[in-house]
Amino acid sequence: MFVQARSHLHTVRDWLRFAASRFHEAGLAFGHGSTDAYDEAAYLILHALHLPPHRLEPYLDARLLPDEAERVADILERRVTLRLPAPYLTNEAWLQGHRFYVDDRVIVPRSFLAPLILERFEPWLARDVGHALDLCTGSGCLAVLLAQAFPQASVDAVDLSADALAVARRNVGDYGLERRIRLFEGDLFAPLGDRSYDLIVANPPYVDADSVAALPAEYLHEPPLALGSGQDGLDSTRAILRDAARHLNPSGLLAVEIGHNRDTLEAAFPHVAFDWPDVEGGEGTVFLLTREQLAAAGSA
Ligand SMILES: C[S@@+](CC[C@H](N)C(=O)[O-])C[C@H]1O[C@@H](n2cnc3c(N)ncnc32)[C@H](O)[C@@H]1O
């Protein structure tokens, strides 16, 4: 059908309709920056035409040159046949208006922590941030947002994956933040010695084993290390809770994303007074704890 499309479709509107039809027909899964077939088609078509991602309407009736139609057909066909997340086709992902380079060495950025970082964790953060830590940094997206939200802070960022850190290094360079963000390879707090921080954010792997087994094809292109974390999805979170207080300064804040595991976490840690901030589209997916709350729960 893509062969016919190359010779029969003319306008951006034609290609948009065709793409949405093929995406529905193929039963694609969305969730890597777009929420449905129309949004995903618009994003990919605009990208292939070297147009900004947020404005489609003025171009709907524009006719494509043969080379442009070829580029559009190619990216749409690869989305359908390879089931690749769109950001791996465009090598970019958008988080809170910030563009990050991505490829299949890192999970596609979509963290619910991002808006909280840009709002500087108000009103929960009760101290200035001179040193911040991003555990499980992946593409480095949250480390970059930390550096932007707290311009006086130095930021450390850790990942177990050397591949992920190579992508993070590129993003840190793209934002000109090499002097403010240090990258560490290793297991959670292990490469940090006795360093301590005013703010620790972590978006660790948190998908439980049953959900990992049922992931749509698109998610299987992402690094497995970025998704699964033991039977109940909380292995990494348990390790973070065990060690975080030793790396937090007085009044320091820990912010961890855990997906849909709130009930399991609260059952496992009944004495911990987790705070659950309102997060747009992700209610109950992020918890906050001060160093004092961690200490009171016996985790210091
Ligand atoms: C859910 S991804 C988050 C990436 C990024 N912070 C974001 O929000 O897009 C989890 C990341 O944790 C890393 N990771 C998994 N286990 C780890 C460990 N024990 N220590 C450090 N990093 C780990 C993975 O390589 C992956 O990059």
The ligand as an SDF file (V2000), in Angstrom:
LIG
                    3D

 27 29  0  0  0  0  0  0  0  0999 V2000
   13.2350    4.4040   33.6870 C   0  0  0  0  0  0  0  0  0  0  0  0
   14.8480    4.7250   33.0160 S   0  0  0  0  0  0  0  0  0  0  0  0
   14.9630    6.4630   33.3790 C   0  0  0  0  0  0  0  0  0  0  0  0
   15.8990    7.2270   32.4670 C   0  0  0  0  0  0  0  0  0  0  0  0
   15.7800    8.7390   32.5830 C   0  0  0  0  0  0  0  0  0  0  0  0
   16.0690    9.2040   33.9390 N   0  0  0  0  0  0  0  0  0  0  0  0
   14.4260    9.2210   32.1510 C   0  0  0  0  0  0  0  0  0  0  0  0
   13.6600    9.6970   32.9900 O   0  0  0  0  0  0  0  0  0  0  0  0
   14.1180    9.1250   30.9480 O   0  0  0  0  0  0  0  0  0  0  0  0
   15.8710    3.9170   34.1780 C   0  0  0  0  0  0  0  0  0  0  0  0
   17.3720    4.0230   33.9510 C   0  0  0  0  0  0  0  0  0  0  0  0
   18.0130    3.3750   35.0700 O   0  0  0  0  0  0  0  0  0  0  0  0
   19.1600    2.6890   34.6480 C   0  0  0  0  0  0  0  0  0  0  0  0
   19.4290    1.6760   35.6780 N   0  0  0  0  0  0  0  0  0  0  0  0
   18.8220    0.4820   35.8590 C   0  0  0  0  0  0  0  0  0  0  0  0
   19.3110   -0.1250   36.9580 N   0  0  0  0  0  0  0  0  0  0  0  0
   20.2420    0.7160   37.4830 C   0  0  0  0  0  0  0  0  0  0  0  0
   21.1030    0.6560   38.6170 C   0  0  0  0  0  0  0  0  0  0  0  0
   21.0840   -0.3930   39.4550 N   0  0  0  0  0  0  0  0  0  0  0  0
   21.9360    1.6770   38.8620 N   0  0  0  0  0  0  0  0  0  0  0  0
   21.9640    2.7660   38.0350 C   0  0  0  0  0  0  0  0  0  0  0  0
   21.1750    2.8740   36.9300 N   0  0  0  0  0  0  0  0  0  0  0  0
   20.3290    1.8670   36.6700 C   0  0  0  0  0  0  0  0  0  0  0  0
   18.7970    2.1730   33.2780 C   0  0  0  0  0  0  0  0  0  0  0  0
   19.9500    1.9130   32.5020 O   0  0  0  0  0  0  0  0  0  0  0  0
   17.9350    3.3270   32.7260 C   0  0  0  0  0  0  0  0  0  0  0  0
   18.7230    4.2250   31.9960 O   0  0  0  0  0  0  0  0  0  0  0  0
  1  2  1  0
  2  3  1  0
  2 10  1  0
  3  4  1  0
  4  5  1  0
  5  6  1  0
  5  7  1  0
  7  8  2  0
  7  9  1  0
 10 11  1  0
 11 12  1  0
 11 26  1  0
 12 13  1  0
 13 14  1  0
 13 24  1  0
 14 15  1  0
 14 23  1  0
 15 16  2  0
 16 17  1  0
 17 18  1  0
 17 23  2  0
 18 19  1  0
 18 20  2  0
 20 21  1  0
 21 22  2  0
 22 23  1  0
 24 25  1  0
 24 26  1  0
 26 27  1  0
M  CHG  2   2   1   9  -1
M  END
$$$$
